[in-house]
Amino acid sequence: MNDIAIENGLLWLGSGECHKAGLLYIKDGRVSYAGDHRADVVPPGTECIDATGCAVLPGLIDCHVHLTTNSDSRRVVASDVFRGQRTGPEKLLHGYRNSLRALSAGFTTLRCMGHRGVGETELRDMIADGLMIGPNLVVAPWWITMTNGHGDLFYPPYTSRREWDTADGVDACREMVRLQARSGADFIKVMASGGMSKGEKPHWPNYTVAELSAVVEEAHDMDLRVAAHALSLEGIRRSIEAGVDSIEHGSYLDEDCAGEMARRGIYLVPTMAFNDWCQREGTERGLTSSGVEGLRDAHDRTLEAFGLARSAGVKIAMGTDSSGTLCPFGAHYRELELYVEHGMSTMEALTTATGTASDLLDRPDVGSLRSGSIGDVLIVDQGVLDDISLLRGGIKSVLRSGRDISTYLAASSEALELEVSTN
């Protein structure tokens, strides 16, 4: 039984509500009580943690990661080489190492952007069944992409293409959603614009409005939300018209589209950390100098888009685009630091990784410490609530479903060399 009480900390429930010297009681892995201290709440003999001088927060959520990517920080492997030359089982084992890095950094829920045939849904289920220690995984089994679209070109030319790797036309898009639902999808990811892979341009739109609308209609019929990779303005416009639930990246967002996203309740997942890492350390992480320069405009425009979205009232959910060597797992805090650097308060930034992210995922059981939520908890330096940079190295304890896994994570970090640069 995962029963534990956390006492005397500054308790932040995930939506602005705070309790000084509060009490959090987790029973059978779920929050039973969160609020002011009461003597009658915790049964005698329950394990207790004294959080005096600390803040107690919900476990954080990263809404955009590529889990099964290179986890070996000692060996730089170009992303296309890793995708094209590693086996599925090897990719999954790298993904599990990455998941431990995320947990160590306080991110207890990850929304995984799909990697076909590597076992991410199986890993999700093993963790959910309590057979392995890991974060909650919300998984798209793979993406939906047109021929010569971003997902197709994401793999090197020498990689053999298989049935269902691409979908062209309305009927094929509908079928692809159904296949992914049958494969255990928690949500659907569709490529609505080009990206930065060889042979494509980020300003290219992918898919027609009719094709995107078919994806959205079919997914919504099965209670699945749709995340659209959309850098280009036209890709964003088509995605909005089709009714997607979130725009991922949104680099070339304009004021009109931002206003329409706010009106329709479409979320933005900015993924600013990826471009930030590439601009600062790209040549050390497998990019050429020309590759870094090629990403510069998208980096600059993403910062502009973030400001436009905030001004328009768009709901922003935190996502890093964590991806192997280029944007390392365990450094998720950098996305929150960037939000604060570009205008958010610390509390606003934390809300993007808790309450707002929970709403996007349609998972009210994560991202908060309210009654019934999964008992995912961080005990951190109290100063984090005023200075987001203290999240780096300021985590005292991590609890998953009411179980303190800090000792396990510390041992794993040492044994697996899960250090992460804090540059």
Steps between C-alpha positions, in 0.01 A plus 500: 500500500634840401388702805707801599456846652703813422483764771605859567594597144361782288237298315422616143212308348582575137250777424614789715357380833762487776498384862777605735619217721246282319424131512490255209374150568526233230310174546535202266704714263245781462450832672255461784543841660684822410457816704559657837646280770245290689572251776217264403600429139802268515456158666755409770802314370493661153841586355557876519740739328576833667518761222578799722666772294402332172225534242281202414387495137322263262723297274566696181383418147695529173250498212746439215783248518659247268566235760671221311800700381870487585560509876879465492639845575855372451445415133352756264283326241330701229123467533444361151774241552347388829152472347624314195756262648386398850267209564160539666605327825812717523292814451261390775784444747633846421146627559488345844829668594355829376190446713715469812672826415161669471390362837820619664424848368149492652303417185267219592282507186626502139298537180690289246494602134510158345767261374347215309566146608733563793267406786407833658140392563623181664740698718213732595287204606778330696555820699126554551467144630772564758744255343765765434592838646451777249295809418141493380524468123237645267580349161432546131618166352632684194415807298280557197692648207454543127748370244790750488365660817692571818450155654598327175816710461582464871654164408810482279457397133667162558230401752252262340142623505224273628125486459331775705814709534317759289136582432377700200141607445200528729419129518860400575518760778181363656638147486824609661319646801306178542818291478671714761198481730511123470871513585425666833532871418436751778495780241573554131795693358472633146765679294342821369815672375855443398786506745877503500579158354710462187301567184221710653427857602320612817273735303349212304146406606424129528150362436189676379230629730281208389766246599569668835125526567464127439773431757336728756146370442605135525715560808236703682242227430722272710573761770857547379653845480708616205844663518613670179867552423473840334785744448380678186227762508297315239534174692379678813205653312392166356535330840285766667233469233501122540448533877813342645546514877860626511755663277847360564785751447294769319816685398346723231177578685353842420266726695185391314566131554586559865166673548316215330682241713394687814140521378484128421690388812790347304815457707853598400792276599795730423800260531741792540765290676585295191603800292669656803725196547571485127599866484725479805658156459388365165841432350593303814181298466527371145389801294712667237560874516266541204241290680515728803468804277207340319315474832568859599198657332263240645654564842448874473149462362404256775582765758283749310218246474514443875445870561214519249331197655525639852363839391205333329418282800594166343531215750865398518597148605863425577692280256873479428539281189752302707676279248813303569824685450353828372269587790596280795258331733544619856537865396127564460527792742655703217161538331355654816799729536443624145133573574605716794777668301239596240232643723328242718504507877639193673152391603369541145787289371439225755131498406591421137660178630219413742139619467510612136693193388255279687210665317666448161560133575143464632659339806354661813682237707844656432640849540324581826487398865124497532302211646507200267810606306786255458746560782782637285680756716815712506661636811718791390690799628230745607670772297394324177161674527679834461801401289441228242875452447515334843322202347846404374640300786228614739297179509517329839263207438291349220192289576320286242153382599581569863829314497820691572733391219778750570746236621428282197551794263824601670635145468386482138662832418831380640486157342382618157692828491187706449672831551366790294681819403365808676656752262 
